[in-house]
Amino acid sequence: MPMEYLRGLERDTLPLIETDVVNIDKLRILRAAGMVEVQLPPVDSPQQNAQVLYVTGLGCATLRACSLRVGSVKRVPRADMESFFD
Protein backbone atom coordinates (compact mmCIF):
# COMPACT_ATOMS: atom_id res chain seq x y z
CA MET A 1 0.00 0.00 0.00
CA PRO A 2 1.45 3.42 -0.91
CA MET A 3 1.09 4.83 2.60
CA GLU A 4 3.72 7.58 2.33
CA TYR A 5 1.95 8.97 -0.73
CA LEU A 6 -1.37 8.85 1.16
CA ARG A 7 0.24 10.68 4.08
CA GLY A 8 1.41 13.38 1.67
CA LEU A 9 -2.09 13.70 0.22
CA GLU A 10 -3.53 14.14 3.70
CA ARG A 11 -1.21 17.14 4.18
CA ASP A 12 -1.82 18.67 0.73
CA THR A 13 -4.50 21.15 -0.18
CA LEU A 14 -7.16 19.18 -2.05
CA PRO A 15 -8.46 18.87 -4.67
CA LEU A 16 -5.28 18.59 -6.70
CA ILE A 17 -4.28 17.39 -10.15
CA GLU A 18 -1.78 14.53 -10.34
CA THR A 19 0.09 14.02 -13.61
CA ASP A 20 2.84 11.58 -12.55
CA VAL A 21 1.88 8.14 -13.90
CA VAL A 22 3.59 6.36 -11.00
CA ASN A 23 1.50 8.35 -8.51
CA ILE A 24 -1.63 7.76 -10.59
CA ASP A 25 -1.00 4.03 -10.23
CA LYS A 26 -0.74 4.55 -6.46
CA LEU A 27 -4.05 6.42 -6.59
CA ARG A 28 -5.65 3.46 -8.36
CA ILE A 29 -4.58 1.22 -5.47
CA LEU A 30 -5.70 3.71 -2.81
CA ARG A 31 -9.06 4.17 -4.52
CA ALA A 32 -9.61 0.40 -4.76
CA ALA A 33 -8.87 0.21 -1.02
CA GLY A 34 -11.42 2.95 -0.34
CA MET A 35 -8.86 5.40 1.04
CA VAL A 36 -9.23 8.25 -1.48
CA GLU A 37 -11.87 9.71 -3.71
CA VAL A 38 -10.30 10.45 -7.07
CA GLN A 39 -11.29 10.97 -10.69
CA LEU A 40 -8.97 8.70 -12.67
CA PRO A 41 -8.21 8.77 -16.39
CA PRO A 42 -8.81 5.66 -18.47
CA VAL A 43 -5.74 3.42 -18.44
CA ASP A 44 -5.25 3.81 -22.21
CA SER A 45 -5.76 7.58 -22.22
CA PRO A 46 -2.87 9.52 -23.81
CA GLN A 47 -3.38 12.31 -21.26
CA GLN A 48 -2.79 10.87 -17.78
CA ASN A 49 -4.26 13.37 -15.30
CA ALA A 50 -6.07 12.41 -12.12
CA GLN A 51 -7.97 14.72 -9.82
CA VAL A 52 -7.64 13.82 -6.14
CA LEU A 53 -10.77 15.03 -4.39
CA TYR A 54 -10.23 13.94 -0.79
CA VAL A 55 -8.81 11.36 1.57
CA THR A 56 -11.67 9.29 2.94
CA GLY A 57 -12.41 8.59 6.58
CA LEU A 58 -10.97 5.10 6.08
CA GLY A 59 -7.79 6.61 4.67
CA CYS A 60 -7.42 8.98 7.63
CA ALA A 61 -8.14 6.20 10.12
CA THR A 62 -5.57 3.95 8.45
CA LEU A 63 -2.93 6.67 8.67
CA ARG A 64 -3.71 7.17 12.36
CA ALA A 65 -3.48 3.43 12.99
CA CYS A 66 -0.14 3.23 11.18
CA SER A 67 1.20 6.15 13.20
CA LEU A 68 0.18 4.50 16.46
CA ARG A 69 1.83 1.22 15.50
CA VAL A 70 5.08 2.88 14.47
CA GLY A 71 5.11 5.16 17.50
CA SER A 72 4.36 2.37 19.96
CA VAL A 73 7.47 0.34 19.17
CA LYS A 74 9.84 0.69 22.09
CA ARG A 75 13.50 0.62 21.23
CA VAL A 76 15.88 -0.81 23.80
CA PRO A 77 19.31 0.89 23.84
CA ARG A 78 22.18 -1.41 22.95
CA ALA A 79 23.75 -1.14 26.43
CA ASP A 80 20.47 -2.32 28.00
CA MET A 81 20.27 -5.30 25.62
CA GLU A 82 23.35 -6.83 27.22
CA SER A 83 21.52 -7.09 30.56
CA PHE A 84 18.78 -9.15 28.88
CA PHE A 85 21.27 -11.94 28.26
CA ASP A 86 23.06 -11.94 31.64
Secondary structure in CASP SS format (residue, H / E / C, confidence):
PFRMAT SS
TARGET T0000
AUTHOR 0000-0000-0000
METHOD secondary structure of the structure
MODEL  1
M C 1.00
P C 1.00
M H 1.00
E H 1.00
Y H 1.00
L H 1.00
R H 1.00
G H 1.00
L H 1.00
E H 1.00
R H 1.00
D C 1.00
T C 1.00
L C 1.00
P C 1.00
L E 1.00
I E 1.00
E E 1.00
T C 1.00
D C 1.00
V H 1.00
V H 1.00
N H 1.00
I H 1.00
D H 1.00
K H 1.00
L H 1.00
R H 1.00
I H 1.00
L H 1.00
R H 1.00
A H 1.00
A C 1.00
G C 1.00
M C 1.00
V E 1.00
E E 1.00
V E 1.00
Q E 1.00
L C 1.00
P C 1.00
P C 1.00
V C 1.00
D C 1.00
S C 1.00
P C 1.00
Q C 1.00
Q C 1.00
N C 1.00
A E 1.00
Q E 1.00
V E 1.00
L E 1.00
Y E 1.00
V E 1.00
T C 1.00
G H 1.00
L H 1.00
G H 1.00
C H 1.00
A H 1.00
T H 1.00
L H 1.00
R H 1.00
A H 1.00
C H 1.00
S H 1.00
L H 1.00
R H 1.00
V H 1.00
G H 1.00
S C 1.00
V C 1.00
K C 1.00
R C 1.00
V C 1.00
P C 1.00
R H 1.00
A H 1.00
D H 1.00
M H 1.00
E H 1.00
S H 1.00
F H 1.00
F C 1.00
D C 1.00
END
